Amino acid sequence: MAWIYLLLAGVFEIGWPVGLKMAQETETRIIGIVIAVIFVGLSGFFLWLAQKEIPIGTSYAIWTGIGAAGTFFVGVLFYGDPGSLGRYLGVGLIVAGVATLKLSH
């Protein structure tokens, strides 16, 4: 169950930077801040649950890796962020590191 909690924590980790991005626009400022606060709370809560069984270093690295890679893809798909080969390679290395941590646990 701890790994499911960690996956949820990572997915919710994607939501708060998106909320902050939304908050940059005047018309979505309040909802963006609300989204960011809710998602950071949910992300932290599920990370807390996961760390009851998964070592802190492993859980933190996987949590941030899911958040970083997921936020990268949201930025490329919905916000026009650049998606060069080098940037995709960098995200691939993050995912490979996360997979290595999971497999060596």
Secondary structure, DSSP 4 states (H G I P E B T S, - for coil): -HHHHHHHHHHHHHHHHHHHHHTTSGGGHHHHHHHHHHHHHHHHHHHHHHTTTS-HHHHHHHHHHHHHHHHHHHHHHHS-----HHHHHHHHHHHHHHHHHHHT-
